[in-house]
Structures are given as C-alpha cells and as structure tokens.
Amino acid sequence: MRVDLDKYRHAGRIGAAARKRGIAGIVVGARLVDVLDDIEGYIFEQGAELAFPAQLSINEVAAHDCCDLDDPRTFAQGDVVKLDLGVHIDGCIADSAATADLGDHGSLLEASRQALEAAIALVRPGTKTSQLGAAIESTMQSLGHRPVSNLTGHGIAPYTIHCSPSIPNVADGARGTLKEGMMICIEPFASTGPGTVREQGRAEVFGARRKLKAPRNVDSGVVDQIAARRGMPFCRRELAREHGKDLTERSLKALLRASAIFDYPPLVEPSPCHVAQFEHTMYVGPDGAEVMTR
C-alpha cells in the first residue's frame, strides 16, 4: 500500500504544534477539560481531524484518561501529566505524546525521552522489534527507572490507530521485524512503580467497528456521529456536547450492552507512583526513521 507521506507530514506538524501548545497549558490550577478543549479546537482550526480524543493522564494513571463535559479536576503541584493526542488528514494519522512535570521528576521524564530517542536511532528496515524493546529497557534502567512492560508502541494504517507491529518497551523476545514503508509509533512509558498497568475507573473513551451495527432504539444522531469516526475512538464529552448528557448516557449504555461499541478504561499502575511518556510517529525509510511529530 502506498503511503501518502505528505499527508502524514502535514498531520505530524499539526500534531506537534498541538502537543507543544497543550504542554504549555498544563500549569498548577488549570482545568484539565479546558486544556483538552483548547488542544482539540486548535487541531480543528488547522483543518485536521482528531484521530482519537486528546487525553491527560496524571501520576500513576499511564494512559486513556479523558474528561467528561463537566470534569472539575485541576492540575496540582507535584503532578506528572501525560498528554497523548492524535491528528489525521484523510486517515493519515500522527500520534504523539509528551509529559509535563509539575514537581521534581526530571529524571523520570528524561528516562522516557532518552529511551524514545535510543529506539528511534535503531529504526530501519530489518530491525527486530525486540531490539527496540531492549534499547528502551536498558536506557531506562541506566537512569534508575523501569518501563511499563504491558504497554507497547504500535503500527498505524489509514484510519487505524493500532495495527502490527507491536513494539515492546522491554526486551521480551518479540519476533516482529521493521519493513520499509511501515508507519510506526514508539512510546516508552517510564515508571517509578512496578511497571505494569491494569484497567481501572470509568471509561471516557470508546471505540466502534467501522461498520457500526446499533440497536434500533439508539438515537440516530448519536449513531451517525459515532459512525462518522470510521472506527476511530471517540469520547463521552464530544457526544454530550452535541446531544446532551442524558441522551448520551442512555445511548452509550445501549450500545455497550449490544456490543456495538467497546470502552477504553484508564490504564493505571496498581500502587501510587509516577509514570512518564513520550511518543513519536515515524516512517520506516530505507536509511532510517523519518519522524513526523518533532
């Protein structure tokens, strides 16, 4: 399949600018939902679309935390805040993440950042995904931290956030091999805790099959909005903004009961700790990585 590099580059530039804008807005006392709304508004202003809802995950919450319409949470002194966002241009996706440090966690952030760069330096056709995982793990360990072992990087494809290859964050013997023409995302999570996550808490982010089969009693406007995502994730907040909270809740419950959609609860370390994440999307070129989201 031909890769439209110009569209990936365009999405990457917008995603990088949105990520930097979001990180700048993460300050003590700011509301999480205001930062997310600002990021997503900027993406739309640039003529792009969301590949998935922007997410803010704090401290031991590693990923998949998002805000509902009236979320009262604010950032606090000492927080480690992960911002993960995705942009697409006609299905060409740029997925990236960064971490804001509202405390004194510089070594943790540096472990994730350096691990990402160590892996990027190895990207070329023929590299084993296990080599990337080994580089990530050894880099983090050299800085006194451990990777989250059950979270991975991934491939991307048109309108598809996650596909092969899976890119481990540890030296786990994975058998995948990078091939020229792949689009991949590398995202090392560095932790001060055990280095494993589990699903915990209420999901705000959901996914659906590309061919959505909804029960007849679900509001057609809600169904149409979800179907327009073409299988890409969506969040409770965007539905509630268009259809109201009550109709959104009834619709989500009916769709979940019918297995027409599925949820993505927050991914959380089981004990209080801090997790940092950095991520880039890149093209596997003949001589190495072309990073789209710098």
Order of alpha helices (4+ residues) and beta strands (2+ residues): alpha-alpha-beta-beta-beta-beta-alpha-alpha-beta-beta-beta-beta-beta-beta-beta-alpha-beta-alpha-alpha-beta-beta-beta-beta-beta
